Amino acid sequence: MESCAACGKTDGSLKSCAACKLVKYCGANCQVAHRSEHKHACRKRAAELFDEKLFTQPQRSEDCVICSITLPFDEKEINYMLCCGKSICNGCRFCLPREHCPFCNMAVHRSDEEGNKSLFERVDKYNDPEAIYQLGVQYDNGTNGFSVDRVKAVEFYQRACDLGLSGAHCNLGYAHEHGQGVLANKNKAFHHYQMGALSGNVNARFSLGLLEGRDGNLDRAVRHFIIAAKCGDDESLELVKKGYMKGNVTKEDFEKTLRGYKAYVDEIKSEQRDRAREMIGSQT
């Protein structure tokens, strides 16, 4: 029979420690009284539980609403439509008639001014986290008629983070890592990269692996790169290959990574997406 870790009572109202789930208490007073004895085991177990979530392979993302093929994890291969707020793959955006949105049929914006007007409308009217994030990107990069303002970019990234957008965590982590718009803070960079990785953001996962590697945590870095490679990240796959050649990655893990990478690439592949990738590449 379960009992309170502090006083030993066995009534039915016991509640587990929220952080570690290892012990139970009959009330807040007992939990406080037991804290000094329990805190070390609690922290250790809480860290283990967090790592179990962090190092779980993310689930496949949603399908493109036009072609019904799985959307890529890489946000650069996804196009956010300002008119209706839908995210579609680049294949459907660039390889179908471009005069109108392929989803809502509204006219495609022909100028930065028109696009920015719709962007601000989605931010102000709908509090759309993706639009808020895109506004942060514009200020960050100084594109589409915006002047570079990294402080404003961070403000919009944080707002998008608060609304649960994983991509914003990645950009905010980068800002804290490199001191762009905020004071450099590696702990905050770690936090935001972790939140992004937990949400399935591949770029955040890759950046987290780099930070772990620089801190000498090679095993953790490799685990991040393996997960990212299975999500189609080429840079992570290359680092896993190098790790295998140096003896830091086992043959079994390397082969599983290659199979996972291929399975993912096959799942998201389409002729339209290949053509779109060529079109975008020719414009850069």
Residue pairs with C-beta under 8 A, 6 or more apart in sequence:
1 10
2 10
2 14
2 24
3 9
3 10
3 14
3 24
4 10
4 14
4 24
4 25
4 26
4 30
5 23
5 24
5 25
5 30
5 34
5 38
6 25
6 26
6 30
6 31
6 33
6 34
7 26
7 30
9 26
11 26
13 26
14 24
14 25
14 26
15 24
15 25
15 26
16 22
16 23
16 24
17 23
17 24
17 25
17 31
17 38
17 42
19 42
19 43
19 45
19 46
20 41
20 42
20 43
20 44
20 45
20 46
20 49
21 45
21 49
22 38
22 41
22 42
22 45
23 34
23 38
25 31
25 34
53 198
54 194
54 197
54 198
55 223
55 224
55 227
57 227
57 230
57 260
58 73
58 199
58 200
58 227
58 231
59 200
60 70
60 267
61 70
61 71
61 72
61 73
61 200
62 70
62 71
63 69
63 70
63 71
64 70
64 71
64 87
64 88
64 89
64 91
64 92
65 86
65 87
65 88
65 103
66 88
66 89
66 92
66 96
66 102
66 103
67 89
67 91
67 92
67 270
67 272
69 89
69 91
69 267
69 268
69 270
69 273
70 267
70 268
71 78
71 87
71 89
71 268
72 78
72 89
72 232
72 268
72 273
73 200
73 201
73 202
73 231
73 232
73 233
73 264
74 202
74 203
74 232
74 233
75 167
75 201
75 203
77 89
77 90
77 273
77 277
78 87
78 88
78 89
78 90
79 87
79 88
79 89
79 90
79 92
79 93
79 94
80 86
80 87
80 130
80 131
80 134
81 87
81 88
81 93
81 101
81 103
81 104
82 109
82 115
82 118
82 119
82 122
82 131
83 101
83 104
83 106
83 108
83 109
83 118
84 101
84 103
84 104
84 106
85 122
85 126
85 128
85 130
85 131
86 101
86 103
86 104
87 130
88 102
88 103
89 270
89 272
89 273
89 276
90 273
90 276
90 277
90 280
91 270
91 271
91 272
91 273
91 274
91 275
91 276
92 102
92 272
93 102
93 276
94 275
94 276
94 279
94 280
95 272
95 275
95 276
95 279
96 102
96 272
98 108
99 107
99 108
100 106
100 107
100 108
101 107
101 108
109 115
109 118
112 144
112 145
113 145
115 144
116 138
116 144
116 145
116 146
119 131
119 134
119 135
119 138
120 135
122 128
122 131
123 131
123 132
123 135
127 163
129 159
129 160
129 163
129 164
129 165
129 168
130 160
130 165
132 156
132 159
132 160
132 163
132 165
132 168
133 156
133 157
133 160
133 165
133 167
133 168
133 171
135 156
136 152
136 153
136 154
136 155
136 156
136 157
136 159
136 160
136 168
136 171
137 143
137 153
137 171
138 144
138 146
139 146
139 147
139 148
139 149
139 150
139 152
139 153
139 156
140 148
140 150
140 153
140 157
140 171
140 180
140 181
141 148
142 148
150 175
150 180
150 181
151 181
151 182
152 181
153 171
153 175
153 180
153 181
154 172
154 175
154 180
154 181
154 182
157 168
157 171
157 172
157 175
158 168
158 172
160 167
160 168
161 168
161 169
161 172
161 192
161 195
164 199
166 195
166 196
166 198
166 199
166 200
166 201
166 204
167 196
167 201
167 203
169 192
169 193
169 195
169 196
169 199
169 201
169 204
170 192
170 193
170 196
170 201
170 203
170 204
170 207
172 192
173 188
173 189
173 190
173 191
173 192
173 193
173 196
173 204
173 207
174 180
174 189
174 207
175 181
175 182
176 182
176 184
176 185
176 186
176 188
176 189
176 192
177 184
177 186
177 189
177 207
177 211
178 184
182 188
186 211
189 211
190 208
190 211
192 204
193 204
193 205
193 207
193 208
193 211
194 204
194 208
195 204
196 203
196 204
196 205
196 208
197 204
197 205
197 208
197 224
197 227
200 231
202 228
202 231
202 232
202 233
202 236
203 233
205 224
205 227
205 228
205 231
205 233
205 236
206 224
206 225
206 228
206 233
206 235
206 236
208 224
209 220
209 221
209 222
209 223
209 224
209 225
209 228
209 236
209 239
210 221
212 218
212 220
212 221
212 224
213 221
218 248
222 240
222 243
222 248
222 249
222 253
224 236
225 236
225 237
225 239
225 240
225 243
226 236
226 240
226 249
226 253
226 256
226 257
228 236
229 236
229 237
229 240
229 257
229 260
229 261
230 257
230 260
230 261
230 263
230 264
231 264
232 261
232 264
232 265
232 268
237 257
237 258
237 261
240 249
240 253
240 254
240 257
241 254
243 249
243 254
244 250
244 251
244 253
244 254
249 257
